[in-house]
């Protein structure tokens, strides 16, 4: 099969698809991954064919407007900004999608790419499978959508998903119907999600059922498969993730450090993070490995217990750490738990607060929304999360995640659906 995978966003939106691409390639399929152009080296470093989509995700995040939106730490404002940016470059962006989709027979997409991908796929009569790495947005009576967990009873629970789908449609309706008309397709009178779901496409949530159980009232085309993990033979050989000698030497010169990193999310309030790291170093004996990711820091302290880098190879480095402090992205959460690290989620926006709440509810760590983050709260959480209770619970969940075979489950479902 010639399969195209389409994603748009941060590294966390790309890396799980690398695992999926490798899993499909190992089964003999021809796979092309399409993502923003700045991920070309990263994707091709795994030997995966890359077809760039127009735009540079890191530049979008670090633009002045992007930084203002990040500073608000407001999911609605972030969604508005994201779709506004996509709309501003819609002509070359659509062209890049059309070219990529024209070269494949089957399509794997997510919510960020759905307005354009679903339109082109319908025009070209190509089958689409949907994949997500966030808490489910499929209606269920069993629990409410994460952002609406004020109540919990069947009618209300289902309503929360309808509200979220309506909000999504509000953001993409005009552009979706404009493009549909441009390609000679009828205007949609209903929510895009509802329209697609009536066609019963394969809809995979690549998450662990130890964190979110699959609802019993879902239809059969909705499935929770387990997290997608890059196979062992590919994990430690990427040229962009080589561990610097200085880091290797620093790691062995003392106790296991705390990992702090916010990946490619970008942080607007760098001064606050710098101040908090300084307080941790001044008031504890903890060692800190800080990964700046896409954020731009200028005045980080110089301290023997602090090592600063842009990225690390999580598969190599996290087993050498004792706690993970991060934004709450699903991919990083999966890697930390798989490596038995208690976690502290400092959530910024979108699905991150939901993962933070799940972490607390499952006693895997703590959740501190970024707006409420202080050095005092973080130091207290660091101390408490090192208790035997948390270590034991994280060990149990970590073992369950390692046993899930999420990648194999997803590949099997996709092969059955596309054949």
N, C-alpha and C positions, 0 to 999 in steps of 0.2 A: 504494500500500500504506500502511496505518496501522501504523507500526512503533514499538514501545516499547523503549527501551534502559534497562537497569537496572544500577546500580553502587552500591557502598557502601564508603566509605573516605576516603582523603585526596585532595588535588587531583590527584595523580598517577594516581589511579583514575578520575578524572572527565575530565581534559583530553583524553586520546586519544579518548574517546567523543564529545566535542564535534566533533573532526575527522570522526569517522564519521557523526555526525548531519548535519553540513554536507554531506558527500559524498553522503549519501542524499537530502537535501533538493534538492541540485543536480540529481538525477535525477528529481525530481518527486514524491518520496514524502513523506508526512505523518509527521513524526518527533517523538516526545516523549521527553525524557530524564528519568529518575527517579533521584534521588540524595538524600543527606541535605539537610535543609532549608537549611543554611547556604550551599549552593552556588547558591541561586536567582538572585541578582544576577549571578553569574559566568556561568551558563548562558544566562540570558535576554539578557545583554549581547551575545551572538552571534546574537540573533534566533531562538533555539531554544525551543520550547515546553518548559516545565519542570513536572513533577509531583513534588512533594516526597515523600520517604520520611521516616517519623517519625525524629526524632533530630537532634542537632547534632554532627557529627564532630569539630569543633575542641574543643568542650566535653568530649567523651569523652576526647580525647587529653590535655587539660590538667587533667583531674580528678586529685585526689590519688592515687587508685588507679592511674590511667593513668600518672602520672609515676613511681610506684614500679615499674611493669612496665617502662617505658622504661629506667629506671636499671639494671635487670637485664641489658638488651641480650640477652635470651633469646627466641628465636623461638617456642619452645613455650609459654612463659609469656605471650607476646604473643597467640598464637592462643587460649589459654584465656581470657584477659581479653576479647578481642574477642567471642568467642562467648558469654561470660558476660554481657557488656553487652547484646548483641542479645537474649539470652534474658530478661533482666530487663525489657525493654520489648516483648516479643513480641506482645502483644495489639494495641496501637496500630500497631506496625510491620507486622504481617501485614495489618491493615486497610488501611494506606496502599498496600501492594503490591497487594492485591486490587482496590482501586479503580482503580489505575493500569493493571493488566493487563486489567481489564474493558473499558477504553476503547481497546484496540489489537487488531489482528488477528495480528500477528507479534511475536516477542520476541527480543531480544538480551541475553544475560546473562553473568555471570562467576562465578567460584568463590565469592566472598563472598555473592552473592545466590542461588546455586543451590538451597539447601535449600528456601527459600520459593517462589522463582520456578518451579522445576520442579514443585512440588506444585500450584500454582495453574494452571500451563499444562496439566498432565495433566487436572485437573478440568475446565477449560474447553476442552480438546482444541485447544490452540494450539501452533503450531510454534515451536521454540526453536533459535536459533543461539548457540553459545558462543564467546566471544572472551576472549583473555588477553594480558597485556603482560608476562608473566614467563617465565622459562625453562620449556620444556615439561615437563609431568608425564604425557605419553603414553608408555607403556612402549616401549622400544627396546633392542635388543641392542648398539647402536653406541656408546653412552656412558651413564654412570650419572647419576642425579639429582645436581644440583649439590652438595647438602649431604653426599652419600655418595661423593665422588670419591676415596676412599682406594685403591680398586682399579679395574680396568677390564678386564672380560672378559664375554662375552655373558650367561651365566646370572646373574652378580652384577648386571650392569647392569639387567636386567629386574626383578630382585628389588627393587632400590632404589625403583622406582616403585610397586610393590605395597605396600611398607612405608609410603610417603608417603600413598597412597590410604587405607590402613587407618587411619592416624593421623587423617586428615581425617574419615573416617567415624566414628571414635570421638568426635570433638568434636561432630558434628552429628546422630548417629543418633537419639538420644532425642527431640530437638526435631522432627526431620524426620518421624519416624513418628507422633509425637503430632499434628502438624498434618495429616498424611495421613489419620489416623483421623477427625479433626474434620471433614474435607471428604468423608468417606465413601470413601476410597481404601484399598486393602489395605496392610498393613504390609510394608515392605521387609525381606527376609531377607538381601539382599546389599548390598554397598557401593553407595552412591548413584552414584558415578562409573561403576562397572561397569554398573549398571542403565541409566543414560542412554546410555552408549557402545554398548550392544547395539542401541539404536534408531538408531544411525549419524547423529546430528545433525551439522550443519556445525560444525567445531571449528577456529577460526582462532587461530593464534598470530601476533600482529601485531608481529613482530620482524624484524630484518635477518638474512638468511642469510650476510652477511659475518661475523656474530658467532656464529650457531648455524645450522648447515646442517640442512635437513630430512632426517630419517632415511629411508633407502630401504625400511625394513621397516614403515613406517606404512601403515595403510589409507587409502583415498582421501579419506575425510571429514575427516582431519586435515591441516592445511595451514599452512605458514609464509608469510605474505604480504608482509612488510616493515613498517616502522614506520608508524604513522598520523600524518600531519602536517596541521595546519590549513592549508587552501589559502591561497595568498598574499593573495588579495583580502580575506580575513577577519582576517589576522594582526595588523595594526598599528592597528586601530581600536577596540579594546575600551576602554570608559571606565574600567575598573578597572586597566588596564595602561598608562595614559598616563605617559610618562616625565617625572618632575618636572624643572623648569628647573634646579634646583640640581644634580641628577645629571648632566644634559647638560653643564653648565658644568664640573663636576668632572672628567668624563671627558676633556675636551679640554685640561685644564690640565697634563697630564703623560703619562707612558708608559701603555700599556695595563695595566689592573689584573688581579689575580687575582680570579676570582669564587669566593666561598665562600657556600654556602647549603644548608640541609637541608630546605627546603620545608615541607610540612605534616606531616612525620613527627613533629616535636616532639623536643626534646632535654631529658633530665633533668639532665645535668651541665653546666649553663650556665657554671659557674665555670671548668671546665677549658678550654672553648672560648674564653672571654674571656681567660684567661691565655695560651693558645697564640697568639691573634691579637695580643696585646700583644707577645709575644716576636718574632713575625714582623716587626712594625712597628719594634721596637727594634733588631733584629739584621740587617735586610736593608733594601734600598732599594725593596722591592716596595710597590706600591699595592694596597689590598684593598677590593673591593666586597663587603660582607657583607649578605646577605639573611636576616633573622631568621625569616621564615615564621611558623609557629604557635608557635615557642618564645618564652618570655618572658625577656628579658635586662634586667638592671637596672644593671650596672656596666661597660658597654663603654667602652673608652678613647676619649678625645677626641684625634684625631691628624689632621694634614693629609693623610696618606696613607690614611685610612680613611673610607669613605662607608657609612652604615648606612641600610637601608630594609627594609620588610617583604617586598615582592615587587618584581620587575621584569618587564617584557615580555621574555622570553628571546629572542624573534626579533629584537628591536631591539638589546638590550644585549650578548648573548653575542658577536656579531661584533666588538664593541669591547673584548673581554677576551682574555687570552692563555692562561689555564689555568682549568679548572673543577675546584673542590674541592667535593664534594657526597656525599650518602648512597648513591648508586648506583641510584636509581630509573630504570626503563627509559625513561620519557618524557624525563627530563632528560638522560640519557645520549645518547639519539638526537639531541636538539637540539644538544648540545655537539659531538658527532662530526660532525653535518651542517654545523656551522659551523667545523670544523677545529680544535677545541680539544683539546689533550692533557688527560687527566683524572686526578684523584686521587680514588679512591673511599674514603670513610671510612664503611664499612658498619655498620649498626646491627642489622638483623634480616631475617627472611624471605628474599626472593630477592636482597637486596643483596650479601651475600658472594659469591654465584655470579657476579653481574655484575662484581664486583671481580676475581675470579679470571680471568674472560674478558678483562677489560681488560689484566691483566698478561700473560696468555698470548699475546694478540694484539699486545703491545708498543704499546698505546695510552695507557699511563700506569701508575699504581701503585695497589695496594690496601693500605689500612691499616685493619684492623678497629678500630672505635671504642674497644674495650677496651684496645688496644695503642697508641693515638694519643698521641704526645708532640710537643712543638714541634720537637725535634731531628729526629725522623723526618720530620715534615711539611716542614720547611725543606730537608732533603736531597732529598726527592721533588720539591719545587718546582724545585730547581736542576737535577736530572737530567732532568726531563720536558721541559725547554726545549732539549734537544739536537736536532740536525738529524735524528737517527735517528727520534726520536719524532714530530717535526713531519712528516716525510716519510710515515711509516706512517699517521698520523692523516689526512693529506691524501688518501691513497689510499682509505682506508675511508670518509671523508666523501664523496668523489665517488661511491663505489659506493652509499651510502645515498641520496644525492640522485637517483640514477638508478633507484631501485627501484620507484617508483610504488606504494608500499604501500597508500595510501588507495584508489586506483583498483582495485587487486587485491582488496582486501577488499570494496568495494562490489559489484564484479562477482560475486564468489562468493556474497554474500548475496542479490543479486537472482536469481541462478540457482537458489538453494536455496529461496527463498520463493515463486517464481512457480508 
